[in-house]
Amino acid sequence: MTTLHEPVFTSTPADLSVWPASTTEPRPGDLAVGGVPLAEVADRFGTPVYVLDENEVRERCRTYRDAFPDAEVLYAAKAFLCRAMVHWTEEEGLGLDVCSAGELELAVTTGFPPERIVLHGNAKSPRDLETALRLGVGRIVIDSPSEIARLAAAVGPDGHQKVMVRVVPGISAGGHEKIRTGTDDQKFGLSISDGYAQHAIARILDQPQLELTGLHCHLGSQITSVKPYLAAVRRMVGLMARLHEQHGLVLPELDLGGGHGIAYRPGEEALDLTALARKVRAELSDACAAAGLPVPRLIIEPGRAIVGPAGIAVYRVLAVKKTGDHTFVAVDGGMSDNPRPALYGVRYAPRLVGRTSGAAPAPVTVVGRHCEAGDILAADVELPSDLRPGDLLAVPVAGAYHLSMASGYNLVGRPPVTAVRDGHARLLVRRESLEDIRRRDVGL
């Protein structure tokens, strides 16, 4: 654990709107997060390195609880999960949304109450379901008709399991076609329009060991408008009204998923959480009143919006190369620790840290070290024109879908995760070593 000396002065640069609230400039050209200079984190833990601001994570959990005081807020673990993250989430009063036996076991063995966990997945393995039942998971979201018989058989005639049904409401929303999940042309859920959702629900009602507690939908990711959520409320309540008419069924829960958009660069739009909470509550109340139904308890599943803005990735520059009209700045990480630019065309705003520069800014493309032309971390961004090998670049909004989607490409090893808080830095997840990689290779 590192304890820092008091800085000579502290200021907050004006262009750090997408950085954690604790970000300051303790000395010209340097940045500190949680009271810890990023250059010191890089020197101590090496690069690439992820830095998580613990207070930022906790504050974002509290913001959701304050905005949705009557709802159940589940942190979507797929965005990023480690034992410390499980601990913070539990302490701040959130539940968990997991997608695999691995995420579930990590959470429960860390001490998270299994009854506050929901298991998702469009293709749950036998191990996923067995683990969920063995550990006593709160709810399982049924995503396909075949899961109904499998789950009922696994529960057994004397068992009991709460379930929800993932419904496709037929609404297109999200920042990229690969992260839009509310339409009928993708792999998730059961459609309202073709009747598959209604048919699956009728089958569940014939299984006495399965207790249907509500409906679930998830429209996509990086949604910055409230309107799609309001449309989802109307369609989901419409289905609940038909189920009440056909089966006399009154469902106590409605899960609207997550997908709340955040800004990755200054000036980008983010979802207005206060407006979302206010308008969704009003729409749900009005729709239920019109249908003659009691208002179900709302469930939401933020992931990226909690952990994304709390994370920073720090890299060291390895090379600067001019090719024609382009300047490429190569760093010691890349698509193995952040595949999102290659997958979704995401754009970031890296910043030079660790030294001051009086050089004029110039357009450069920050690239990774991997043998792929698509290994680009930030295209055409303005950085000081005197960038040189050995410099440090920090990339904000790196807390979500970086380590969780990291790969073993080129066998470089996944970076460590550190936490900063109140002037202290500590290791949460150590760097993946060559010895770790060798141990998995048993082929000789």
KEPAMI-26484 format. One record per residue (C-alpha): residue in one letter; x, y, z. Coordinates in Angstrom, 3 decimals. Layout:
# KEPAMI-26484
marnu type:A | east:X | north:Y | up:Z
...
This chain:
# KEPAMI-26484
marnu type:M | east:0.000 | north:0.000 | up:0.000
marnu type:T | east:1.325 | north:3.418 | up:-0.973
marnu type:T | east:0.849 | north:6.586 | up:1.071
marnu type:L | east:1.609 | north:9.841 | up:-0.700
marnu type:H | east:3.137 | north:13.072 | up:0.508
marnu type:E | east:0.929 | north:16.144 | up:0.398
marnu type:P | east:1.143 | north:17.805 | up:-3.043
marnu type:V | east:2.498 | north:21.296 | up:-3.381
marnu type:F | east:-0.734 | north:22.429 | up:-5.066
marnu type:T | east:-3.852 | north:20.833 | up:-6.449
marnu type:S | east:-5.981 | north:21.916 | up:-9.356
marnu type:T | east:-8.653 | north:20.296 | up:-11.483
marnu type:P | east:-8.167 | north:20.706 | up:-15.257
marnu type:A | east:-11.273 | north:21.847 | up:-17.085
marnu type:D | east:-11.271 | north:19.079 | up:-19.715
marnu type:L | east:-11.608 | north:16.123 | up:-17.329
marnu type:S | east:-15.381 | north:15.787 | up:-17.421
marnu type:V | east:-15.207 | north:12.048 | up:-18.177
marnu type:W | east:-12.643 | north:11.311 | up:-15.473
marnu type:P | east:-13.438 | north:10.265 | up:-11.877
marnu type:A | east:-14.595 | north:13.125 | up:-9.671
marnu type:S | east:-11.460 | north:12.766 | up:-7.516
marnu type:T | east:-9.125 | north:13.539 | up:-10.442
marnu type:T | east:-6.723 | north:16.402 | up:-9.728
marnu type:E | east:-3.452 | north:17.797 | up:-11.071
marnu type:P | east:-1.083 | north:17.759 | up:-8.077
marnu type:R | east:1.770 | north:19.019 | up:-10.218
marnu type:P | east:1.901 | north:20.401 | up:-13.778
marnu type:G | east:1.455 | north:17.674 | up:-16.364
marnu type:D | east:0.544 | north:14.943 | up:-13.877
marnu type:L | east:-2.822 | north:13.587 | up:-12.861
marnu type:A | east:-3.856 | north:11.980 | up:-9.602
marnu type:V | east:-6.957 | north:9.853 | up:-9.037
marnu type:G | east:-8.116 | north:9.090 | up:-5.517
marnu type:G | east:-5.141 | north:11.092 | up:-4.288
marnu type:V | east:-2.637 | north:8.839 | up:-6.088
marnu type:P | east:-0.560 | north:10.136 | up:-9.046
marnu type:L | east:-1.063 | north:7.868 | up:-12.047
marnu type:A | east:2.659 | north:7.998 | up:-12.792
marnu type:E | east:3.326 | north:6.539 | up:-9.352
marnu type:V | east:0.841 | north:3.715 | up:-10.010
marnu type:A | east:2.628 | north:2.965 | up:-13.289
marnu type:D | east:6.055 | north:2.951 | up:-11.641
marnu type:R | east:4.934 | north:0.684 | up:-8.821
marnu type:F | east:2.739 | north:-1.822 | up:-10.682
marnu type:G | east:4.109 | north:-1.568 | up:-14.229
marnu type:T | east:2.171 | north:-0.969 | up:-17.417
marnu type:P | east:-0.324 | north:-1.562 | up:-18.816
marnu type:V | east:-2.292 | north:-1.192 | up:-15.587
marnu type:Y | east:-5.949 | north:-0.593 | up:-14.770
marnu type:V | east:-6.748 | north:1.882 | up:-12.002
marnu type:L | east:-10.134 | north:1.825 | up:-10.256
marnu type:D | east:-11.310 | north:4.720 | up:-8.081
marnu type:E | east:-13.087 | north:2.909 | up:-5.246
marnu type:N | east:-14.965 | north:5.988 | up:-4.065
marnu type:E | east:-16.238 | north:6.636 | up:-7.592
marnu type:V | east:-17.632 | north:3.094 | up:-7.795
marnu type:R | east:-19.308 | north:3.421 | up:-4.421
marnu type:E | east:-20.732 | north:6.852 | up:-5.202
marnu type:R | east:-22.225 | north:5.598 | up:-8.454
marnu type:C | east:-23.863 | north:2.720 | up:-6.590
marnu type:R | east:-25.382 | north:5.230 | up:-4.164
marnu type:T | east:-26.553 | north:7.444 | up:-7.014
marnu type:Y | east:-28.559 | north:4.548 | up:-8.423
marnu type:R | east:-30.021 | north:3.693 | up:-5.050
marnu type:D | east:-31.043 | north:7.326 | up:-4.538
marnu type:A | east:-32.546 | north:7.632 | up:-8.030
marnu type:F | east:-34.479 | north:4.355 | up:-7.704
marnu type:P | east:-35.272 | north:4.093 | up:-3.964
marnu type:D | east:-38.149 | north:1.636 | up:-4.460
marnu type:A | east:-36.434 | north:-0.494 | up:-7.114
marnu type:E | east:-34.001 | north:-3.369 | up:-6.878
marnu type:V | east:-30.667 | north:-2.361 | up:-8.400
marnu type:L | east:-28.505 | north:-5.233 | up:-9.646
marnu type:Y | east:-24.901 | north:-4.578 | up:-10.690
marnu type:A | east:-24.257 | north:-6.281 | up:-14.050
marnu type:A | east:-21.138 | north:-8.274 | up:-13.216
marnu type:K | east:-20.166 | north:-8.907 | up:-16.841
marnu type:A | east:-18.908 | north:-5.299 | up:-17.058
marnu type:F | east:-16.141 | north:-6.081 | up:-14.557
marnu type:L | east:-15.880 | north:-8.443 | up:-11.627
marnu type:C | east:-13.324 | north:-9.205 | up:-8.973
marnu type:R | east:-13.614 | north:-9.955 | up:-5.265
marnu type:A | east:-13.206 | north:-6.310 | up:-4.273
marnu type:M | east:-15.948 | north:-5.294 | up:-6.705
marnu type:V | east:-18.241 | north:-7.930 | up:-5.195
marnu type:H | east:-17.483 | north:-6.546 | up:-1.738
marnu type:W | east:-18.122 | north:-2.912 | up:-2.715
marnu type:T | east:-21.397 | north:-3.820 | up:-4.430
marnu type:E | east:-22.651 | north:-5.758 | up:-1.416
marnu type:E | east:-21.692 | north:-3.011 | up:1.025
marnu type:E | east:-23.522 | north:-0.405 | up:-1.043
marnu type:G | east:-26.732 | north:-2.433 | up:-1.003
marnu type:L | east:-26.907 | north:-3.565 | up:-4.625
marnu type:G | east:-27.717 | north:-7.025 | up:-5.899
marnu type:L | east:-25.810 | north:-8.834 | up:-8.641
marnu type:D | east:-26.647 | north:-9.914 | up:-12.178
marnu type:V | east:-24.348 | north:-12.742 | up:-13.345
marnu type:C | east:-24.052 | north:-14.668 | up:-16.606
marnu type:S | east:-22.091 | north:-17.796 | up:-15.707
marnu type:A | east:-21.184 | north:-20.278 | up:-13.007
marnu type:G | east:-17.790 | north:-18.581 | up:-12.799
marnu type:E | east:-19.209 | north:-15.142 | up:-11.994
marnu type:L | east:-21.715 | north:-16.718 | up:-9.605
marnu type:E | east:-19.146 | north:-18.775 | up:-7.694
marnu type:L | east:-16.753 | north:-15.852 | up:-7.376
marnu type:A | east:-19.517 | north:-13.707 | up:-5.917
marnu type:V | east:-20.833 | north:-16.297 | up:-3.451
marnu type:T | east:-17.392 | north:-17.442 | up:-2.282
marnu type:T | east:-16.563 | north:-13.785 | up:-1.625
marnu type:G | east:-19.545 | north:-13.651 | up:0.707
marnu type:F | east:-22.274 | north:-12.170 | up:-1.477
marnu type:P | east:-25.783 | north:-13.378 | up:-0.488
marnu type:P | east:-26.919 | north:-15.759 | up:-3.271
marnu type:E | east:-30.572 | north:-14.796 | up:-2.835
marnu type:R | east:-29.648 | north:-11.312 | up:-4.112
marnu type:I | east:-28.168 | north:-12.707 | up:-7.331
marnu type:V | east:-29.921 | north:-13.161 | up:-10.693
marnu type:L | east:-28.523 | north:-15.588 | up:-13.292
marnu type:H | east:-28.809 | north:-14.668 | up:-16.974
marnu type:G | east:-27.583 | north:-16.224 | up:-20.205
marnu type:N | east:-28.999 | north:-17.132 | up:-23.609
marnu type:A | east:-27.350 | north:-20.577 | up:-23.491
marnu type:K | east:-26.871 | north:-21.669 | up:-19.909
marnu type:S | east:-24.725 | north:-24.761 | up:-19.518
marnu type:P | east:-25.646 | north:-27.661 | up:-17.232
marnu type:R | east:-22.900 | north:-26.422 | up:-14.907
marnu type:D | east:-24.437 | north:-22.936 | up:-14.843
marnu type:L | east:-27.815 | north:-24.282 | up:-13.769
marnu type:E | east:-26.388 | north:-26.841 | up:-11.329
marnu type:T | east:-24.257 | north:-24.172 | up:-9.661
marnu type:A | east:-27.178 | north:-21.757 | up:-9.445
marnu type:L | east:-29.401 | north:-24.348 | up:-7.776
marnu type:R | east:-26.642 | north:-25.618 | up:-5.469
marnu type:L | east:-25.779 | north:-22.135 | up:-4.250
marnu type:G | east:-29.393 | north:-20.990 | up:-3.953
marnu type:V | east:-29.439 | north:-18.168 | up:-6.505
marnu type:G | east:-32.369 | north:-15.773 | up:-6.104
marnu type:R | east:-33.774 | north:-15.911 | up:-9.639
marnu type:I | east:-32.939 | north:-17.545 | up:-12.946
marnu type:V | east:-33.937 | north:-15.719 | up:-16.126
marnu type:I | east:-35.312 | north:-18.187 | up:-18.679
marnu type:D | east:-34.117 | north:-17.289 | up:-22.152
marnu type:S | east:-35.331 | north:-20.176 | up:-24.310
marnu type:P | east:-38.109 | north:-22.819 | up:-24.211
marnu type:S | east:-35.620 | north:-25.686 | up:-23.756
marnu type:E | east:-34.487 | north:-24.226 | up:-20.433
marnu type:I | east:-37.912 | north:-24.737 | up:-18.895
marnu type:A | east:-37.855 | north:-28.547 | up:-18.930
marnu type:R | east:-34.130 | north:-28.676 | up:-18.108
marnu type:L | east:-34.536 | north:-26.399 | up:-15.129
marnu type:A | east:-37.682 | north:-28.126 | up:-13.869
marnu type:A | east:-35.932 | north:-31.493 | up:-14.028
marnu type:A | east:-32.856 | north:-30.137 | up:-12.241
marnu type:V | east:-34.989 | north:-28.587 | up:-9.483
marnu type:G | east:-36.879 | north:-31.853 | up:-8.978
marnu type:P | east:-40.530 | north:-32.398 | up:-8.029
marnu type:D | east:-40.009 | north:-31.293 | up:-4.422
marnu type:G | east:-37.776 | north:-28.329 | up:-5.213
marnu type:H | east:-38.521 | north:-24.663 | up:-5.787
marnu type:Q | east:-36.879 | north:-21.980 | up:-7.896
marnu type:K | east:-37.926 | north:-18.422 | up:-8.702
marnu type:V | east:-37.660 | north:-17.582 | up:-12.398
marnu type:M | east:-38.239 | north:-14.713 | up:-14.787
marnu type:V | east:-38.714 | north:-14.770 | up:-18.563
marnu type:R | east:-36.600 | north:-12.641 | up:-20.856
marnu type:V | east:-38.941 | north:-11.013 | up:-23.346
marnu type:V | east:-37.960 | north:-9.367 | up:-26.624
marnu type:P | east:-40.076 | north:-6.203 | up:-26.818
marnu type:G | east:-39.134 | north:-5.385 | up:-30.434
marnu type:I | east:-37.374 | north:-2.091 | up:-29.687
marnu type:S | east:-34.109 | north:-1.082 | up:-31.343
marnu type:A | east:-31.792 | north:0.864 | up:-29.037
marnu type:G | east:-28.059 | north:0.995 | up:-28.356
marnu type:G | east:-24.831 | north:2.591 | up:-29.469
marnu type:H | east:-23.812 | north:-0.086 | up:-32.011
marnu type:E | east:-25.587 | north:-2.861 | up:-33.908
marnu type:K | east:-23.599 | north:-5.505 | up:-32.001
marnu type:I | east:-24.949 | north:-4.314 | up:-28.645
marnu type:R | east:-28.627 | north:-3.915 | up:-29.566
marnu type:T | east:-30.518 | north:-6.773 | up:-27.964
marnu type:G | east:-34.169 | north:-5.707 | up:-27.866
marnu type:T | east:-35.139 | north:-6.718 | up:-31.399
marnu type:D | east:-36.373 | north:-9.995 | up:-32.880
marnu type:D | east:-33.311 | north:-10.568 | up:-35.087
marnu type:Q | east:-30.797 | north:-11.530 | up:-32.375
marnu type:K | east:-30.119 | north:-14.427 | up:-30.038
marnu type:F | east:-31.608 | north:-13.231 | up:-26.747
marnu type:G | east:-34.997 | north:-13.786 | up:-25.213
marnu type:L | east:-38.469 | north:-14.762 | up:-26.393
marnu type:S | east:-40.459 | north:-12.582 | up:-28.746
marnu type:I | east:-43.805 | north:-10.995 | up:-27.963
marnu type:S | east:-44.688 | north:-10.532 | up:-31.631
marnu type:D | east:-44.589 | north:-14.206 | up:-32.612
marnu type:G | east:-46.120 | north:-15.503 | up:-29.383
marnu type:Y | east:-43.090 | north:-17.437 | up:-28.176
marnu type:A | east:-42.928 | north:-15.462 | up:-24.922
marnu type:Q | east:-46.587 | north:-16.168 | up:-24.129
marnu type:H | east:-46.183 | north:-19.863 | up:-24.968
marnu type:A | east:-43.120 | north:-20.189 | up:-22.721
marnu type:I | east:-44.903 | north:-18.491 | up:-19.845
marnu type:A | east:-47.827 | north:-20.918 | up:-20.157
marnu type:R | east:-45.358 | north:-23.823 | up:-19.959
marnu type:I | east:-43.709 | north:-22.385 | up:-16.867
marnu type:L | east:-47.071 | north:-22.087 | up:-15.153
marnu type:D | east:-47.513 | north:-25.828 | up:-15.668
marnu type:Q | east:-44.342 | north:-26.491 | up:-13.638
marnu type:P | east:-45.279 | north:-26.177 | up:-9.942
marnu type:Q | east:-41.632 | north:-26.167 | up:-8.825
marnu type:L | east:-40.947 | north:-23.021 | up:-10.885
marnu type:E | east:-42.293 | north:-19.746 | up:-9.503
marnu type:L | east:-42.638 | north:-17.059 | up:-12.160
marnu type:T | east:-41.949 | north:-13.750 | up:-10.412
marnu type:G | east:-41.841 | north:-11.390 | up:-13.373
marnu type:L | east:-40.781 | north:-10.409 | up:-16.856
marnu type:H | east:-37.363 | north:-9.258 | up:-17.989
marnu type:C | east:-36.133 | north:-7.308 | up:-20.993
marnu type:H | east:-32.858 | north:-5.714 | up:-22.000
marnu type:L | east:-32.820 | north:-3.336 | up:-24.955
marnu type:G | east:-29.083 | north:-3.040 | up:-25.552
marnu type:S | east:-26.086 | north:-1.049 | up:-24.369
marnu type:Q | east:-24.936 | north:2.565 | up:-24.513
marnu type:I | east:-28.500 | north:3.894 | up:-24.671
marnu type:T | east:-28.533 | north:7.655 | up:-24.112
marnu type:S | east:-32.257 | north:8.382 | up:-24.580
marnu type:V | east:-35.065 | north:7.731 | up:-22.089
marnu type:K | east:-37.649 | north:7.103 | up:-24.836
marnu type:P | east:-36.779 | north:3.441 | up:-25.583
marnu type:Y | east:-37.235 | north:2.548 | up:-21.910
marnu type:L | east:-40.668 | north:4.171 | up:-21.852
marnu type:A | east:-41.668 | north:2.224 | up:-24.956
marnu type:A | east:-40.411 | north:-0.959 | up:-23.264
marnu type:V | east:-42.529 | north:-0.238 | up:-20.179
marnu type:R | east:-45.646 | north:0.118 | up:-22.307
marnu type:R | east:-45.044 | north:-3.113 | up:-24.214
marnu type:M | east:-44.120 | north:-5.105 | up:-21.128
marnu type:V | east:-47.157 | north:-3.907 | up:-19.205
marnu type:G | east:-49.250 | north:-4.716 | up:-22.255
marnu type:L | east:-47.984 | north:-8.297 | up:-22.090
marnu type:M | east:-48.605 | north:-8.425 | up:-18.340
marnu type:A | east:-52.205 | north:-7.333 | up:-18.976
marnu type:R | east:-52.711 | north:-10.131 | up:-21.529
marnu type:L | east:-51.243 | north:-12.670 | up:-19.102
marnu type:H | east:-53.634 | north:-11.468 | up:-16.422
marnu type:E | east:-56.552 | north:-11.813 | up:-18.791
marnu type:Q | east:-55.543 | north:-15.303 | up:-19.982
marnu type:H | east:-54.214 | north:-16.840 | up:-16.762
marnu type:G | east:-55.340 | north:-14.559 | up:-13.944
marnu type:L | east:-51.634 | north:-13.919 | up:-13.408
marnu type:V | east:-50.388 | north:-10.879 | up:-11.471
marnu type:L | east:-46.612 | north:-10.633 | up:-11.692
marnu type:P | east:-44.873 | north:-8.755 | up:-8.853
marnu type:E | east:-41.633 | north:-7.836 | up:-10.720
marnu type:L | east:-40.573 | north:-6.088 | up:-13.924
marnu type:D | east:-36.897 | north:-6.025 | up:-14.897
marnu type:L | east:-35.958 | north:-3.389 | up:-17.495
marnu type:G | east:-32.322 | north:-4.465 | up:-17.732
marnu type:G | east:-29.563 | north:-1.903 | up:-18.082
marnu type:G | east:-27.630 | north:-0.473 | up:-21.011
marnu type:H | east:-27.421 | north:3.043 | up:-19.573
marnu type:G | east:-25.085 | north:5.050 | up:-21.780
marnu type:I | east:-22.037 | north:6.930 | up:-20.525
marnu type:A | east:-19.726 | north:9.491 | up:-22.116
marnu type:Y | east:-16.318 | north:8.214 | up:-23.230
marnu type:R | east:-15.067 | north:11.594 | up:-24.421
marnu type:P | east:-15.774 | north:15.163 | up:-23.287
marnu type:G | east:-18.933 | north:16.497 | up:-24.886
marnu type:E | east:-20.499 | north:13.113 | up:-25.575
marnu type:E | east:-24.063 | north:12.453 | up:-24.466
marnu type:A | east:-24.859 | north:10.237 | up:-21.482
marnu type:L | east:-28.171 | north:8.918 | up:-20.207
marnu type:D | east:-29.865 | north:11.295 | up:-17.739
marnu type:L | east:-30.402 | north:8.976 | up:-14.777
marnu type:T | east:-32.671 | north:11.370 | up:-12.887
marnu type:A | east:-34.930 | north:11.808 | up:-15.914
marnu type:L | east:-34.917 | north:8.058 | up:-16.523
marnu type:A | east:-36.025 | north:7.280 | up:-12.981
marnu type:R | east:-38.735 | north:9.934 | up:-12.923
marnu type:K | east:-40.216 | north:9.149 | up:-16.327
marnu type:V | east:-40.039 | north:5.361 | up:-16.001
marnu type:R | east:-41.850 | north:5.484 | up:-12.656
marnu type:A | east:-44.557 | north:7.714 | up:-14.122
marnu type:E | east:-44.931 | north:5.606 | up:-17.261
marnu type:L | east:-45.115 | north:2.380 | up:-15.265
marnu type:S | east:-47.726 | north:3.818 | up:-12.903
marnu type:D | east:-49.864 | north:5.155 | up:-15.751
marnu type:A | east:-49.618 | north:1.968 | up:-17.830
marnu type:C | east:-50.546 | north:-0.248 | up:-14.879
marnu type:A | east:-53.459 | north:2.006 | up:-13.936
marnu type:A | east:-54.796 | north:1.843 | up:-17.482
marnu type:A | east:-54.467 | north:-1.959 | up:-17.446
marnu type:G | east:-56.007 | north:-2.335 | up:-14.001
marnu type:L | east:-52.846 | north:-3.932 | up:-12.610
marnu type:P | east:-50.878 | north:-3.241 | up:-9.433
marnu type:V | east:-47.503 | north:-1.611 | up:-10.084
marnu type:P | east:-44.781 | north:-4.282 | up:-10.030
marnu type:R | east:-41.478 | north:-3.766 | up:-8.285
marnu type:L | east:-38.954 | north:-2.403 | up:-10.762
marnu type:I | east:-35.550 | north:-4.040 | up:-11.277
marnu type:I | east:-32.683 | north:-2.425 | up:-13.172
marnu type:E | east:-29.239 | north:-3.771 | up:-14.064
marnu type:P | east:-26.563 | north:-1.079 | up:-14.529
marnu type:G | east:-23.027 | north:-2.294 | up:-15.157
marnu type:R | east:-21.000 | north:0.002 | up:-17.386
marnu type:A | east:-22.609 | north:3.105 | up:-15.832
marnu type:I | east:-21.292 | north:2.113 | up:-12.393
marnu type:V | east:-17.777 | north:0.898 | up:-13.110
marnu type:G | east:-16.890 | north:2.359 | up:-16.527
marnu type:P | east:-16.182 | north:5.985 | up:-15.523
marnu type:A | east:-14.356 | north:4.806 | up:-12.385
marnu type:G | east:-11.563 | north:3.111 | up:-14.348
marnu type:I | east:-8.418 | north:4.350 | up:-16.090
marnu type:A | east:-5.985 | north:2.376 | up:-18.243
marnu type:V | east:-2.366 | north:3.541 | up:-18.122
marnu type:Y | east:0.071 | north:2.607 | up:-20.907
marnu type:R | east:3.699 | north:3.357 | up:-21.676
marnu type:V | east:4.691 | north:4.581 | up:-25.129
marnu type:L | east:7.009 | north:2.157 | up:-26.930
marnu type:A | east:7.430 | north:3.876 | up:-30.286
marnu type:V | east:6.442 | north:6.962 | up:-32.273
marnu type:K | east:6.406 | north:6.524 | up:-36.029
marnu type:K | east:5.488 | north:8.843 | up:-38.899
marnu type:T | east:4.112 | north:7.157 | up:-42.007
marnu type:G | east:3.064 | north:9.579 | up:-44.717
marnu type:D | east:0.618 | north:12.005 | up:-43.181
marnu type:H | east:-0.007 | north:9.794 | up:-40.150
marnu type:T | east:1.737 | north:9.675 | up:-36.798
marnu type:F | east:1.376 | north:6.401 | up:-34.922
marnu type:V | east:2.021 | north:6.209 | up:-31.194
marnu type:A | east:2.468 | north:2.570 | up:-30.152
marnu type:V | east:1.892 | north:1.570 | up:-26.536
marnu type:D | east:2.595 | north:-1.573 | up:-24.516
marnu type:G | east:-1.017 | north:-2.786 | up:-24.549
marnu type:G | east:-3.764 | north:-2.905 | up:-27.118
marnu type:M | east:-6.608 | north:-5.100 | up:-28.258
marnu type:S | east:-5.709 | north:-7.873 | up:-25.810
marnu type:D | east:-6.607 | north:-5.596 | up:-22.884
marnu type:N | east:-9.197 | north:-3.445 | up:-24.700
marnu type:P | east:-10.914 | north:-5.099 | up:-27.675
marnu type:R | east:-13.770 | north:-2.571 | up:-27.749
marnu type:P | east:-12.367 | north:-0.222 | up:-30.429
marnu type:A | east:-11.838 | north:-3.204 | up:-32.746
marnu type:L | east:-15.271 | north:-4.683 | up:-31.957
marnu type:Y | east:-17.441 | north:-1.583 | up:-31.787
marnu type:G | east:-15.389 | north:1.323 | up:-33.115
marnu type:V | east:-15.335 | north:2.967 | up:-29.678
marnu type:R | east:-13.351 | north:6.193 | up:-29.405
marnu type:Y | east:-11.389 | north:7.304 | up:-26.336
marnu type:A | east:-9.600 | north:10.483 | up:-25.212
marnu type:P | east:-6.106 | north:9.505 | up:-23.969
marnu type:R | east:-3.979 | north:12.019 | up:-22.132
marnu type:L | east:-0.259 | north:12.423 | up:-21.496
marnu type:V | east:0.500 | north:12.029 | up:-17.786
marnu type:G | east:3.681 | north:12.087 | up:-15.724
marnu type:R | east:5.289 | north:15.127 | up:-17.309
marnu type:T | east:4.356 | north:18.541 | up:-18.603
marnu type:S | east:4.655 | north:19.435 | up:-22.264
marnu type:G | east:4.703 | north:22.837 | up:-23.884
marnu type:A | east:4.576 | north:21.370 | up:-27.383
marnu type:A | east:1.638 | north:22.133 | up:-29.639
marnu type:P | east:-0.944 | north:19.366 | up:-29.951
marnu type:A | east:-0.967 | north:17.287 | up:-33.110
marnu type:P | east:-3.273 | north:14.547 | up:-34.452
marnu type:V | east:-1.954 | north:11.049 | up:-33.766
marnu type:T | east:-3.336 | north:7.518 | up:-33.749
marnu type:V | east:-2.625 | north:5.510 | up:-30.612
marnu type:V | east:-2.094 | north:1.874 | up:-31.565
marnu type:G | east:-1.403 | north:-1.320 | up:-29.683
marnu type:R | east:1.456 | north:-3.791 | up:-29.848
marnu type:H | east:-0.436 | north:-6.656 | up:-31.492
marnu type:C | east:-0.071 | north:-8.047 | up:-34.993
marnu type:E | east:-3.373 | north:-6.699 | up:-36.301
marnu type:A | east:-4.076 | north:-3.613 | up:-38.406
marnu type:G | east:-7.233 | north:-3.160 | up:-36.341
marnu type:D | east:-5.284 | north:-2.904 | up:-33.081
marnu type:I | east:-6.096 | north:0.791 | up:-32.610
marnu type:L | east:-6.902 | north:2.290 | up:-29.212
marnu type:A | east:-7.607 | north:5.872 | up:-30.281
marnu type:A | east:-7.657 | north:7.189 | up:-33.853
marnu type:D | east:-6.931 | north:10.817 | up:-34.764
marnu type:V | east:-6.673 | north:12.245 | up:-31.258
marnu type:E | east:-4.862 | north:15.431 | up:-30.253
marnu type:L | east:-1.753 | north:14.812 | up:-28.136
marnu type:P | east:1.451 | north:16.818 | up:-27.582
marnu type:S | east:3.651 | north:16.712 | up:-30.670
marnu type:D | east:6.752 | north:15.877 | up:-28.580
marnu type:L | east:5.484 | north:12.449 | up:-27.469
marnu type:R | east:8.377 | north:10.027 | up:-27.129
marnu type:P | east:9.070 | north:6.447 | up:-26.000
marnu type:G | east:8.805 | north:6.127 | up:-22.248
marnu type:D | east:5.933 | north:8.585 | up:-21.904
marnu type:L | east:2.750 | north:7.526 | up:-20.111
marnu type:L | east:-0.696 | north:7.760 | up:-21.672
marnu type:A | east:-3.813 | north:7.440 | up:-19.525
marnu type:V | east:-7.156 | north:6.435 | up:-21.013
marnu type:P | east:-10.256 | north:7.343 | up:-18.967
marnu type:V | east:-13.586 | north:5.471 | up:-18.822
marnu type:A | east:-11.743 | north:2.137 | up:-18.852
marnu type:G | east:-13.521 | north:0.356 | up:-16.021
marnu type:A | east:-16.062 | north:-1.644 | up:-18.033
marnu type:Y | east:-15.499 | north:-4.380 | up:-20.637
marnu type:H | east:-11.716 | north:-4.042 | up:-20.644
marnu type:L | east:-10.360 | north:-6.722 | up:-18.314
marnu type:S | east:-13.613 | north:-8.689 | up:-18.531
marnu type:M | east:-13.136 | north:-9.032 | up:-22.310
marnu type:A | east:-9.321 | north:-9.241 | up:-22.291
marnu type:S | east:-7.662 | north:-12.080 | up:-24.170
marnu type:G | east:-4.410 | north:-13.977 | up:-24.275
marnu type:Y | east:-3.478 | north:-12.746 | up:-27.752
marnu type:N | east:0.270 | north:-12.913 | up:-28.421
marnu type:L | east:0.644 | north:-14.320 | up:-24.881
marnu type:V | east:1.396 | north:-10.894 | up:-23.432
marnu type:G | east:-0.565 | north:-11.518 | up:-20.219
marnu type:R | east:-3.541 | north:-9.569 | up:-18.929
marnu type:P | east:-2.810 | north:-6.376 | up:-16.944
marnu type:P | east:-3.267 | north:-5.993 | up:-13.193
marnu type:V | east:-6.093 | north:-4.060 | up:-11.543
marnu type:T | east:-5.315 | north:-1.580 | up:-8.779
marnu type:A | east:-7.643 | north:0.386 | up:-6.520
marnu type:V | east:-7.003 | north:3.928 | up:-5.333
marnu type:R | east:-8.647 | north:5.670 | up:-2.411
marnu type:D | east:-7.687 | north:8.490 | up:-0.052
marnu type:G | east:-4.066 | north:8.612 | up:-1.195
marnu type:H | east:-3.507 | north:4.857 | up:-1.068
marnu type:A | east:-3.054 | north:2.367 | up:-3.907
marnu type:R | east:-3.448 | north:-1.388 | up:-3.594
marnu type:L | east:-3.450 | north:-4.383 | up:-5.911
marnu type:L | east:-6.795 | north:-6.089 | up:-6.575
marnu type:V | east:-5.908 | north:-8.457 | up:-9.433
marnu type:R | east:-2.280 | north:-9.283 | up:-10.171
marnu type:R | east:-0.725 | north:-9.257 | up:-13.630
marnu type:E | east:-1.029 | north:-12.496 | up:-15.577
marnu type:S | east:2.500 | north:-13.894 | up:-15.865
marnu type:L | east:4.224 | north:-16.146 | up:-18.363
marnu type:E | east:4.268 | north:-18.775 | up:-15.615
marnu type:D | east:0.443 | north:-18.555 | up:-15.418
marnu type:I | east:0.284 | north:-19.169 | up:-19.151
marnu type:R | east:2.769 | north:-22.059 | up:-19.025
marnu type:R | east:0.817 | north:-23.831 | up:-16.271
marnu type:R | east:-2.255 | north:-24.045 | up:-18.486
marnu type:D | east:-0.283 | north:-25.583 | up:-21.351
marnu type:V | east:-0.095 | north:-29.336 | up:-20.634
marnu type:G | east:0.600 | north:-30.532 | up:-24.163
marnu type:L | east:4.158 | north:-31.936 | up:-23.863
